[in-house]
Amino acid sequence: MADLRVKYILDESVSTERGASMMNMKVLTDLLQEVTYKKHCILQGMMITGVQYDSRKVELGNLFVAIKGFETDGHTYIRQALDNGAIAILISDEAYCSVEYPWILVEDSRLALAEMSSAFYGHPSEKLKLIGVTGTNGKTTTTNLICDIIEAQGHKTGLIGTIHNRIGDRVLEGSRTTPESLDLQRMLAEMVDEGIGYAVMEVSSHALELQRVACCDFDMAVFTNLTQDHLDYHETMDNYCKAKTMLFRTLGAKGEKAGLAKTAIINIDDAWSNHFMVASNAPVITYGIEKDGSWKAEDVQVTAEGVRYTVDGLPVNLQLNGRFNVYNSLAALAVGEALGFPVADVIKALEQVPGIAGRFQKVEGSQDYTVIVDYAHTPDGLENVISTAKAFAKGRVITVFGCGGDRDRTKRPLMGKVAAKLSNYCVVTSDNPRTEDPDQIIADILPGVQEYMTEAAYTVEPDRRKAIAFATAMAKPGDVVLLAGKGHETYQDINGVKHHFDDYEIALEAMQAN
């Protein structure tokens, strides 16, 4: 440890070499005051240039946080982190306490990572109006609608979500719905630095349970709906619900920011809504179609051109399609009104949104049938999009779908049942098989399909490209071909390798070939 102190703190040549990193150096013992830890062996006055949980990305002077993951244990990469320049190690396994390096021992390294990251970046969420959206379906559309509403009022926004992350006009690629806490806090800090006042975030159940958003000071929490998904991880719907409600349980923990009241916004029509209302530590605003809530859509009309409804006596004409988008827009409207924006302005902003990539997205072509690309990958999501297609289809609805590998197997026959019950014809194919055998995934789907369809009404084609070509070739005037499951994704994950695959591109090619 003494050698490290000399190397890192006293060596002026090393300090000069660090250059820009020096400007962001923080005293580790100061940061440690905001971390829940058991004990430590670090030097007084020790400074760090940053925090890192990936040993491959460690730079000179970083604190390395060892996280136990589902497949790997970060503790086994401590040596690599040290070789790459780590000055101290944060661990949750006492066996790795060593005289070879300074260390901090914690109970939960994921929580500690969130705490340390928030402290290192100066608690950026406290300087933003932060809105979190959780639920099984609708998160992406709802977050985008909220951003559109805020921007229509002349404010810059940041967006964290499934399709991408965005800081103002700058788009960043993302690998998961909600980033790891370190990456999340870094992005929030960049938003603050760029003068952004509002951040809108999709909040997944995994992010809540794995402490990725543990130190985020949310001003508003939105609940869209809860249907079967991720039971490979949560095991039961009760566990899944409990994870989601964490966003609401912590909502009132901190005080208001600049007079903005903490607010929970909840879909009252959802069967699980009461769990979220009870969990909320903040005042609740509700929305829905069936039940009387704070915001209720009436006279709902679904057409090929979009959705029309009235709310509080005001007409709303969306370019977005589907009854499910009534719910998404109501949630966004409730957020806009809670932020203090005039309702008429909020509605105007909603009406100007043309659509979201991969969310009931029409493939533009000259054919006399319609091809729709959608991300629906749950039984409920699939039911929503097929029902929407049926509402305006003049002919048949042909549904092309599969299920993801290494995910909840119990929903596969359920999705097969939904597709077969509501579609006129089904093409069962691959989605992202990941490490599973595509044929086995399809075998899991078929019992649900066969409950409602004869062999003449469906076909199996494991090759997704061929499946799309088959569906478009059989389409007749007035038919709707629905490509479900991948939506905005531009890849297919097969045996851990991502191959370029874009449903929109493939469909366009198939349509042009017909």
Secondary structure by P-SEA (a helix, b strand, c coil): caaaaaaccccaaaaaaaaaaaaaccccccccccccccccccccccccccccccccccccbbbbbbbbccccccccaaaaaaaacccbbbbcccccccccccbbbbccaaaaaaaaaaaaacccccccbbbbbbcccaaaaaaaaaaaaaaaaccccccccccccccccbbbbbccccccaaaaaaaaaaaaaacccbbbbbccaaaaaacccccccccbbbbcccccccccccccaaaaaaaaaccccccccccccccccbbbbbcccccaaaaaaaacccbbbbbbcccccccccccccccccbbbbccccbbbbbccccaaaaaaaaaaaaaaaaacccaaaaaaaaaaccccccccccccccccbbbbbbccccaaaaaaaaaaaaacccbbbbbbccccccccccaaaaaaaaaaacccbbbbbbcccccccaaaaaaaaccccccccccccccccccaaaaaaaaaaaccccbbbbbcccccccbbbcccccccccaaaaaaaaaaac
